[in-house]
Amino acid sequence: MVPDSNQLCFQINEDMEEERIDKCLSMLIDSLSRSYIQKLLKDGKVTVNGVVVKANYKVKADDEIRFDVPPAEEPDILPEDIPLDILYEDRDILVVNKPKGMVVHPAAGHYDNTLVNAVMFHCHGDLSGINGVMRPGIVHRIDRDTTGSIIICKNDFAHNNIASQLKEHSVARKYRAICYGTIQEEEGTINAPVGRHPSDRKRMAVNERNGKHAVTHYKVLKRFNGYTYIECMLETGRTHQIRVHMASIGHPLLGDEVYAGNRKSPFKLEGQCLHAKTLGFVHPRSLEYIETDAPLPDYFAHLLDVL
């Protein structure tokens, strides 16, 4: 990929040979939908080895694919006075306990009531700008229906430092979850690459061919009749990692409407029972180790009592 440019460049390896170019690019670029890529191909915006190709072109090893991505027209994201549950704050860092149902950052068709809108109001616009106007201050994220700790960076200095710690897997991230079934072993490790589902781009999956390295450690906290309460520690941080990994060993998360298959929760839940409880990192300025703890949300604690 060409840095600081809207032009993207990829070289195809043998693993992708004979794939349609639209499918190949959709697997390589998470941020672009397959339909958008097909439009770029239809408009003659994509070249292979300097020659314009269409969506049905099948790639070959060592093909060089180039295309320009038109700059997105980003809407104004407005501050909103939304209450925040603040776990830690100073001039560089803000750690927030995100509630269930709140989206972290705006996206197409959803530009308000997000965590970004709330922190823009709270921080009076003093946020890192590295991820652009749609994601000010955002250095990592958790799913809409996952609750718990998330770091917000107030300046680019903090953002670059925390991003490096995340890349080096040195940020401690411990989650609590309730999963279907009884896990027999006391603890375990799931080491399986996570990537886009081969046929459903809205889902992730254990993907040996195109997935990224992903490791989740888990231990049993308590067993119930047909359910297990666990702690998960992330070694890596892939999209939907815990949800995909636990489903891959036959223990999807309770309430997960995407990865639990035909299992229906007997409880009234809004999405998966997953909570980002503990977050530990080295402060970018003081170099002090900071660890925050987000208490279990009421619904989660009540469900444990019921079980």
Secondary structure, DSSP 8 states (H G I E B T S, - for coil): --TTSSEEEEE--GGGTT-BHHHHHHHH-TTS-HHHHHHHHHTT-EEETTEE--TT-B--TT-EEEEE-----------------EEEE-SSEEEEEE-TT--SS-BTTB-SSSHHHHHHHHTTT----TT-TTSTTBS----TT-EEEEEEESSHHHHHHHHHHHHTT-SEEEEEEEEES---SSEEEEE--EEE-SS-TTSEEE-TTT-B--EEEEEEEEE-SSEEEEEEEESS--TTHHHHHHHHTT--BTT-TTTSTT---SS--SS--EEEEEEEEE-TTT--EEEEE----HHHHHHHHH-
